[in-house]
Every structure is written in C-alpha cells, then in structure tokens.
Amino acid sequence: MTYCAIDFGTSNSAVALPDGLSIRLAPVEGEATTLPTAVFFNTDENNQSYGRAALEAYIDGFDGRLMRSMKSILGSPLADNSTDLGDGSAIKYTDVITLFLEHLKQKAQALAAEPLTRAVLGRPVFFVDDDPRADHLAQKQLEACAHAVGLRDIHFQYEPIAAAFDYEAGLAKEGLVLVADIGGGTSDFSLVRVGPERAHRLERKDDVLAHHGVHVAGTDFDRRVELVTVLRELGYQALDPKGRELPSPVYFDLATWHLINTVYTPKRVSELQLMRHLYTDTRHHDRLMRVVDRRLGHALTAHAEEAKIDVAAGGTTEIDMEEVEEALRVAFDEAQLIAAGADETRRIVEAAQETLKRAGVAPEGVDAIYFTGGTTGLRFLSEALSAAFPAAQPVFGDRLASVAKGLGIYAQRVFA
C-alpha cells in the first residue's frame, strides 16, 4: 500500500504522492493541483460539489449551503455541532471535513491506482491560540475525520516546518528561518530552527521557536483594489447633493465575497432603488443597479483580483467593465496597489516583527525569510518584509505547493 500527504488548508488544499525518489502533486480538479477548500450542498439538485465547482454553483445562485474555511472550526465548540443545509436537513461540521478529505483521497487514489491507507497531514503550529486543550482536541478531530475515510496510519507535521524542507535540504549549517505563509485569508509567521543535522528528525516541534499570525492577507488586498477601482465607478466615496459621502455599506458588501449575494435580496434591491436621489452623478447609480440586476458582483471581485495579480510584479493594467457599461475601463498600476494596501502591508509586517519578539530574537538574528502562499507574489509586500529583516536572505518557495510538497517529503521519511 502506498501513502500520501494531505495539505488541508484554510483556503486551498492539495495532495502529494511519492513519484520514485521525488514528490508529485495529484490533479484534484481537472489539471489543477490545488483545490479551494469549499463544499457546496446543492439542495436544488441534491448533490455536493467541491472546490471551484462549489464556488461556481454558489455564484450561479443554486439553493443550498456553501461551506468554506472548515479548518477554522477545529477545536472550537462548533466542531461537533450541526449546520442547516437549507432544506430542513443538517450535517455536522466535522462530517463536512470528512467529505472533503474523502474527495481529496479519491483524487489521489486515481493517480496512485491503488488504495491509500497511510498519510501525513499538515497542521498549523496552533489550531487554537493560547488553549492547549482545544489545540489537542483540534488535531484529534482532524485525525478522526482522516480515519473515517480509511486512512489508518496517520502522522502529523507542522506546516511551517514542511514549507521549509526544500530550503533546509540545501543548508550546510544550522540557521534561523522566518517562514512567511501569506495566503488568501491569513498571514502566518513561524520562526524555525533549521539545519542539516535536524533535517531527518521526525519530531520537530521544538524547532518552532515562535509563531504569530493575523487575519489579513490576499482577499483584503483584493477588497482594497476593488473599492478604489471598479466600485468608484459605481459611486464609492462619491458625494451626494449636500456634499456628504454616499452610504458605503453596499460597496463594502460588493467587495466582500461571502456578502455579495446579500445585495441581491428583494428588500436590499428596493432600498438601493430608492437611493437614486442621493447620487449627484446618476451614472453611478445606473451602473450600481446594473451590477445588482445582472448579479455581476462576483465577476467584479474576480476583475479586482486579476488586476492585483497583473501588477503584482510592477507594470500597469486596465480593468474592462464592459459587462457594466460599454467602453467602461479603469486604469490600474502597482503604485495604486501599494497605496490601496498600505494599511494591510503595515499590519502584516508588524505580525512578522511580533513573531521575533515572542522568540526573543533580534531582526538581525534571522538568516532567511522563506516566502510561501499565493500573496507573497506581491513584490511590494515581500520587499516590505525583507526590509524589516535586512540581514535575512529572501527565499521564494512554490507559492501554492510548498507545504504539500514538504509534507510529501516528510511522508517519504516516515513511510518509505
């Protein structure tokens, strides 16, 4: 029987399998090797969908319940509770995790062409901050979910340790690395002791000297981009006839993925229609109502994310809003992105600095910063973090798969 390594992430997940002496990521949705951690219970068609398909079904307006970021409930009082699916039925939160793990396992087994009964699972340094009992419970709950899908021999490894494995493999001496894992929802920092003599140790908990994180990351930058670009064309921060700024809740809701559908309710639509007299430039109101009537909120959010990615390493782009109004386009560049995300950047850098304070280590004591997670592709953000630790060598791992590949390396050590 072969084995696998599962990166069950808050925003995205992946599965790694042995491939000779190396590691291979299993295709989990088409050719994609990462899967958004999402399950949609479609009560219209009485089925479940996963990943991008789950998000698309939700956006398309099917009745049902979308579950995202399930990992965050582990160790909390909610974990053993049930949630309503909207059709009178209910499911335990941990059973949702079990369904998602089963989906990942099936994708891995399709590549392995044999049953999988052994696995390494990643875990954060703390599932629950400042509560050792809840943290222990969270791991036991995840382990129970893995057992429920037929994984009998299970080992855990800390995600920041796993992320740094490929960096550690090239070291000639011991050092301190700050692992910066900045994804869609959180920015997590771990100060880790690494070195050639430590690389093959199976127990690495003592090598994590400190950990700290903030709930500020990629989606927060997306929101800022959308507000200062596409939503300005719909009236965000515009003034009414008395010189007052227009009410902003609808714009913040349109810029927040899980709140977009709330803008489409009949009551909300009626309220927005009655606000037309507040708009000095009625084109703004016309565009807003077109977005609401045509349910374009998620499309605009996608445009903002694409614009962020387009200018992440410099340059300029143009956001095409043709679906809202013919020939409507908005110019955007890296300087605007830096200005829009200044507060988020500051908070992320402060979280990194706090990590070192908790370890009692000066900034000059860090040998390297290891960047992983999709949002580390923002050049200005990685530069801001590097500037805070000038003696540290910046090292860029696989932004989306460092943890999964590292867990795969660890699985080879445990099971091979």
C-alpha positions as CSV (number, residue, x, y, z in Angstrom):
1,M,0.0,0.0,0.0
2,T,1.3,3.4,-0.9
3,Y,0.9,6.6,1.0
4,C,0.0,10.3,0.5
5,A,0.5,13.7,2.2
6,I,-2.5,16.0,2.6
7,D,-2.3,19.7,2.9
8,F,-5.8,20.5,4.3
9,G,-5.6,24.3,4.1
10,T,-7.9,27.1,5.2
11,S,-8.2,28.5,1.7
12,N,-6.8,25.8,-0.6
13,S,-5.8,22.1,-0.3
14,A,-3.5,19.7,-2.1
15,V,-2.4,16.1,-2.0
16,A,1.2,14.8,-2.6
17,L,2.2,11.3,-3.6
18,P,5.6,9.6,-4.0
19,D,6.9,9.5,-7.5
20,G,10.1,7.5,-7.4
21,L,12.5,9.5,-5.3
22,S,10.6,12.7,-5.8
23,I,7.2,14.0,-4.9
24,R,4.2,14.6,-7.3
25,L,1.1,16.6,-6.6
26,A,-2.2,14.9,-7.6
27,P,-4.6,16.6,-10.0
28,V,-7.5,17.5,-7.8
29,E,-9.8,19.4,-10.2
30,G,-9.1,18.9,-13.9
31,E,-5.4,19.5,-14.3
32,A,-5.2,21.8,-11.2
33,T,-3.1,20.5,-8.3
34,T,-4.7,22.8,-5.7
35,L,-8.4,22.8,-4.7
36,P,-10.2,25.6,-3.0
37,T,-11.3,24.3,0.4
38,A,-15.0,24.6,-0.3
39,V,-18.0,22.3,-0.4
40,F,-21.4,23.3,-1.8
41,F,-24.5,21.4,-0.7
42,N,-26.9,21.9,-3.7
43,T,-30.4,21.4,-2.4
44,D,-31.9,22.2,-5.8
45,E,-30.2,19.1,-7.4
46,N,-29.5,17.2,-4.1
47,N,-25.7,16.8,-4.6
48,Q,-22.4,18.2,-3.4
49,S,-19.6,19.9,-5.3
50,Y,-16.1,20.7,-4.3
51,G,-13.5,23.4,-4.9
52,R,-14.0,25.7,-7.9
53,A,-17.2,23.8,-8.9
54,A,-18.6,24.6,-5.4
55,L,-17.8,28.3,-5.7
56,E,-19.3,28.4,-9.2
57,A,-22.6,26.6,-8.1
58,Y,-22.9,29.2,-5.3
59,I,-22.3,32.1,-7.6
60,D,-24.8,30.7,-10.1
61,G,-27.5,31.1,-7.5
62,F,-28.4,27.5,-6.7
63,D,-30.2,27.0,-3.4
64,G,-28.1,25.3,-0.8
65,R,-25.2,25.9,1.6
66,L,-21.6,26.8,0.8
67,M,-19.0,25.8,3.4
68,R,-15.6,27.4,3.3
69,S,-12.6,27.6,5.7
70,M,-13.8,24.5,7.5
71,K,-10.4,24.0,9.1
72,S,-11.0,27.1,11.3
73,I,-13.8,25.3,13.3
74,L,-11.5,22.5,14.5
75,G,-11.0,22.7,18.3
76,S,-13.9,25.1,18.7
77,P,-17.3,24.4,20.4
78,L,-18.8,24.5,16.9
79,A,-16.9,21.5,15.6
80,D,-19.4,18.8,16.9
81,N,-22.4,21.0,16.2
82,S,-24.6,20.6,13.1
83,T,-25.4,23.2,10.5
84,D,-28.6,23.6,8.5
85,L,-28.3,22.9,4.8
86,G,-31.4,25.0,3.9
87,D,-33.7,22.1,3.0
88,G,-34.5,21.0,6.5
89,S,-31.6,18.6,6.7
90,A,-28.4,19.2,8.7
91,I,-24.8,17.9,8.9
92,K,-22.1,18.1,11.5
93,Y,-19.2,20.4,10.7
94,T,-16.7,17.6,11.2
95,D,-18.7,15.5,8.7
96,V,-18.2,18.2,6.1
97,I,-14.4,18.0,6.7
98,T,-14.7,14.2,6.3
99,L,-16.5,14.6,3.0
100,F,-13.8,17.0,1.7
101,L,-11.0,14.7,2.8
102,E,-12.7,11.8,1.1
103,H,-12.8,13.8,-2.1
104,L,-9.1,14.6,-1.9
105,K,-8.3,10.9,-1.1
106,Q,-10.3,9.7,-4.2
107,K,-8.4,12.1,-6.4
108,A,-5.1,10.9,-5.0
109,Q,-6.1,7.2,-5.4
110,A,-7.0,7.8,-9.0
111,L,-3.3,8.8,-9.6
112,A,-1.8,6.1,-7.3
113,A,-4.0,3.4,-8.9
114,E,-4.2,1.6,-5.5
115,P,-5.8,2.1,-2.1
116,L,-4.3,4.7,0.2
117,T,-4.3,3.8,3.9
118,R,-1.3,5.8,5.2
119,A,-1.0,9.6,5.3
120,V,0.8,12.6,6.6
121,L,-1.4,15.5,7.4
122,G,-0.2,19.1,7.9
123,R,-1.3,21.1,10.9
124,P,-0.7,24.7,12.0
125,V,1.5,25.4,14.9
126,F,-1.7,26.3,16.8
127,F,-5.1,25.3,15.6
128,V,-6.4,27.4,18.6
129,D,-4.2,30.1,20.2
130,D,-3.5,30.1,23.9
131,D,-5.6,26.9,24.6
132,P,-3.5,23.7,24.6
133,R,-6.5,21.5,25.3
134,A,-8.5,22.9,22.4
135,D,-5.5,22.7,20.2
136,H,-5.0,19.0,21.1
137,L,-8.7,18.4,20.5
138,A,-8.5,20.0,17.1
139,Q,-5.8,17.5,16.0
140,K,-7.8,14.6,17.4
141,Q,-10.9,15.8,15.4
142,L,-8.9,16.1,12.2
143,E,-7.4,12.6,12.8
144,A,-10.9,11.2,13.4
145,C,-12.0,12.6,10.1
146,A,-9.0,11.1,8.4
147,H,-9.7,7.7,10.0
148,A,-13.3,7.9,8.8
149,V,-12.1,8.0,5.1
150,G,-10.0,4.9,5.6
151,L,-6.6,6.4,6.5
152,R,-5.4,4.1,9.3
153,D,-1.7,5.1,9.8
154,I,-1.6,8.9,10.2
155,H,1.2,11.2,11.1
156,F,1.2,15.0,11.5
157,Q,3.8,17.6,10.7
158,Y,3.8,21.3,11.3
159,E,3.0,23.3,8.2
160,P,5.9,25.8,8.5
161,I,8.4,23.0,9.1
162,A,7.1,21.3,5.9
163,A,7.2,24.5,3.9
164,A,10.9,25.0,4.8
165,F,12.0,21.4,4.0
166,D,13.3,22.2,0.5
167,Y,15.2,25.2,1.8
168,E,16.6,23.2,4.7
169,A,17.8,20.5,2.3
170,G,20.4,22.9,0.8
171,L,21.9,24.1,4.0
172,A,25.4,23.4,5.1
173,K,24.9,24.8,8.7
174,E,22.2,25.5,11.2
175,G,20.2,28.7,11.0
176,L,17.0,30.5,11.8
177,V,14.4,30.9,9.0
178,L,11.3,33.0,9.3
179,V,8.6,31.2,7.3
180,A,6.1,33.7,5.9
181,D,3.0,31.9,4.8
182,I,0.7,34.5,3.3
183,G,-2.4,33.1,1.6
184,G,-5.9,34.3,0.9
185,G,-7.2,34.7,4.5
186,T,-4.3,34.8,6.9
187,S,-0.7,35.8,7.2
188,D,1.2,33.3,9.4
189,F,4.8,33.6,10.5
190,S,6.9,30.9,12.2
191,L,10.5,31.3,13.3
192,V,12.1,27.9,12.7
193,R,15.5,26.5,13.5
194,V,16.7,24.5,10.5
195,G,19.9,22.7,9.6
196,P,21.4,19.6,8.1
197,E,21.6,17.7,11.4
198,R,17.9,18.5,12.1
199,A,16.5,17.6,8.7
200,H,15.8,14.0,9.3
201,R,14.4,14.3,12.8
202,L,10.8,13.1,12.8
203,E,9.8,15.3,15.8
204,R,10.3,19.0,15.1
205,K,8.0,20.8,17.5
206,D,10.9,22.2,19.5
207,D,12.4,23.7,16.3
208,V,9.4,26.1,16.0
209,L,10.6,28.9,18.3
210,A,7.7,31.3,17.8
211,H,4.5,31.6,15.8
212,H,2.2,34.5,15.2
213,G,-0.4,35.4,12.6
214,V,-3.1,37.9,11.5
215,H,-6.3,37.6,9.6
216,V,-5.0,40.0,6.9
217,A,-4.0,38.6,3.5
218,G,-4.8,38.3,-0.2
219,T,-8.6,38.8,0.0
220,D,-8.0,42.0,1.9
221,F,-5.8,43.4,-0.8
222,D,-8.5,42.3,-3.4
223,R,-11.1,44.2,-1.4
224,R,-9.0,47.4,-1.4
225,V,-8.3,47.1,-5.1
226,E,-12.0,46.7,-5.9
227,L,-13.0,49.7,-3.7
228,V,-10.6,52.1,-5.3
229,T,-11.1,51.0,-8.9
230,V,-14.3,49.3,-10.1
231,L,-16.5,50.4,-7.2
232,R,-15.5,54.1,-7.6
233,E,-17.2,53.8,-11.0
234,L,-20.3,52.8,-9.1
235,G,-20.3,55.7,-6.7
236,Y,-18.0,54.5,-3.8
237,Q,-16.8,57.7,-1.9
238,A,-18.8,59.9,-4.3
239,L,-20.7,62.9,-2.8
240,D,-24.4,63.5,-2.6
241,P,-26.0,66.9,-3.5
242,K,-25.3,68.2,0.1
243,G,-21.6,67.3,-0.2
244,R,-21.8,64.2,2.1
245,E,-20.2,60.9,1.1
246,L,-22.7,58.3,-0.2
247,P,-23.6,55.5,2.2
248,S,-20.9,52.9,1.8
249,P,-22.3,49.5,3.1
250,V,-23.4,48.3,-0.4
251,Y,-19.9,48.9,-1.7
252,F,-18.2,47.0,1.2
253,D,-20.7,44.2,0.7
254,L,-19.9,44.0,-3.0
255,A,-16.2,43.9,-2.2
256,T,-16.6,41.0,0.3
257,W,-17.0,37.7,-1.4
258,H,-19.4,36.0,1.1
259,L,-21.6,39.1,1.4
260,I,-22.2,39.7,-2.3
261,N,-25.4,37.6,-2.6
262,T,-26.9,39.6,0.3
263,V,-27.1,42.6,-2.1
264,Y,-29.4,40.7,-4.4
265,T,-32.3,40.2,-2.0
266,P,-35.6,41.9,-2.9
267,K,-35.5,44.1,0.2
268,R,-32.0,45.3,-0.5
269,V,-32.7,46.0,-4.2
270,S,-35.7,48.1,-3.2
271,E,-33.6,50.1,-0.8
272,L,-30.9,50.7,-3.4
273,Q,-33.5,51.8,-6.0
274,L,-34.9,54.4,-3.5
275,M,-31.4,55.9,-3.1
276,R,-31.2,57.3,-6.6
277,H,-31.8,60.9,-5.4
278,L,-28.6,60.8,-3.4
279,Y,-26.4,60.4,-6.4
280,T,-25.1,63.7,-7.9
281,D,-23.8,61.7,-10.8
282,T,-26.7,59.4,-11.7
283,R,-24.4,57.3,-13.9
284,H,-23.0,55.9,-10.7
285,H,-26.5,54.7,-9.6
286,D,-27.2,53.3,-13.1
287,R,-24.1,51.2,-13.0
288,L,-24.7,50.1,-9.5
289,M,-28.2,48.9,-10.3
290,R,-26.9,47.1,-13.5
291,V,-24.5,45.2,-11.3
292,V,-27.2,44.3,-8.9
293,D,-29.8,43.4,-11.6
294,R,-27.3,41.3,-13.6
295,R,-25.7,39.8,-10.5
296,L,-22.2,40.9,-11.5
297,G,-20.8,41.2,-8.0
298,H,-18.6,38.1,-8.1
299,A,-17.4,39.0,-11.6
300,L,-16.2,42.4,-10.4
301,T,-14.4,40.8,-7.5
302,A,-12.7,38.5,-9.9
303,H,-11.7,41.5,-12.1
304,A,-10.1,43.2,-9.0
305,E,-8.1,40.0,-8.1
306,E,-6.9,39.7,-11.7
307,A,-5.8,43.4,-11.7
308,K,-3.9,42.8,-8.5
309,I,-2.1,39.8,-10.0
310,D,-1.4,41.7,-13.2
311,V,0.5,44.5,-11.4
312,A,1.9,42.3,-8.6
313,A,5.4,42.5,-10.0
314,G,5.1,46.0,-11.5
315,G,3.6,47.5,-14.6
316,T,0.1,48.6,-15.4
317,T,-3.2,47.0,-16.5
318,E,-6.7,48.0,-17.5
319,I,-9.9,46.7,-15.9
320,D,-12.5,46.0,-18.5
321,M,-16.0,46.7,-17.2
322,E,-17.8,46.1,-20.5
323,E,-20.5,44.0,-18.8
324,V,-21.5,47.0,-16.7
325,E,-21.2,49.7,-19.4
326,E,-19.9,49.8,-22.9
327,A,-16.3,51.0,-23.2
328,L,-16.0,51.4,-19.4
329,R,-12.4,50.7,-18.4
330,V,-10.3,51.6,-15.4
331,A,-6.5,52.0,-15.4
332,F,-4.6,50.5,-12.5
333,D,-0.9,50.2,-11.7
334,E,1.4,48.9,-8.9
335,A,1.7,52.4,-7.3
336,Q,-2.1,52.4,-6.8
337,L,-2.0,48.9,-5.4
338,I,0.7,49.9,-2.9
339,A,-1.3,52.9,-1.8
340,A,-4.5,50.9,-1.5
341,G,-2.9,48.2,0.5
342,A,-0.7,50.3,2.8
343,D,-2.6,49.5,6.0
344,E,-2.7,45.8,5.2
345,T,1.0,45.8,4.4
346,R,1.8,47.5,7.7
347,R,-0.2,45.0,9.8
348,I,1.4,42.1,8.1
349,V,5.0,43.4,8.7
350,E,4.1,44.1,12.3
351,A,2.9,40.5,12.7
352,A,6.3,39.3,11.4
353,Q,8.1,41.5,13.8
354,E,5.9,40.3,16.7
355,T,6.9,36.7,15.9
356,L,10.5,37.6,16.6
357,K,9.7,39.5,19.8
358,R,7.9,36.3,21.1
359,A,11.0,34.3,20.4
360,G,13.3,36.9,21.9
361,V,15.3,37.2,18.7
362,A,16.5,40.4,17.2
363,P,15.7,41.1,13.5
364,E,19.5,40.7,12.7
365,G,19.3,37.1,14.0
366,V,17.2,35.8,11.1
367,D,19.2,34.1,8.4
368,A,16.5,33.8,5.8
369,I,12.8,34.6,5.1
370,Y,11.1,31.8,3.3
371,F,8.1,33.1,1.4
372,T,5.2,30.8,0.6
373,G,1.5,31.3,-0.1
374,G,-0.1,33.0,-3.1
375,T,0.0,36.5,-1.7
376,T,3.8,36.5,-1.4
377,G,3.7,37.1,-5.2
378,L,3.1,40.8,-4.4
379,R,6.5,42.3,-4.9
380,F,6.0,45.3,-2.7
381,L,4.8,43.1,0.2
382,S,7.8,40.7,0.0
383,E,10.1,43.8,-0.2
384,A,8.5,45.4,2.8
385,L,9.0,42.2,4.8
386,S,12.6,41.9,3.6
387,A,13.3,45.5,4.6
388,A,12.2,44.7,8.2
389,F,14.8,41.9,8.4
390,P,17.8,43.3,6.4
391,A,20.2,40.5,7.3
392,A,17.9,37.8,6.1
393,Q,18.2,36.2,2.7
394,P,14.8,36.2,0.8
395,V,14.0,32.7,-0.4
396,F,10.9,32.0,-2.5
397,G,9.3,28.6,-2.4
398,D,6.5,27.2,-4.5
399,R,3.8,29.8,-3.6
400,L,0.9,27.3,-3.8
401,A,2.5,24.0,-3.1
402,S,5.5,24.4,-0.7
403,V,3.5,22.9,2.2
404,A,2.1,20.0,0.3
405,K,5.5,19.1,-1.2
406,G,7.1,19.4,2.2
407,L,4.6,17.1,3.7
408,G,5.3,14.7,0.9
409,I,9.0,14.7,1.7
410,Y,8.2,14.0,5.3
411,A,5.9,11.2,4.3
412,Q,8.8,9.6,2.4
413,R,10.9,9.7,5.6
414,V,8.1,8.2,7.7
415,F,6.7,5.5,5.4
416,A,9.4,4.7,2.8
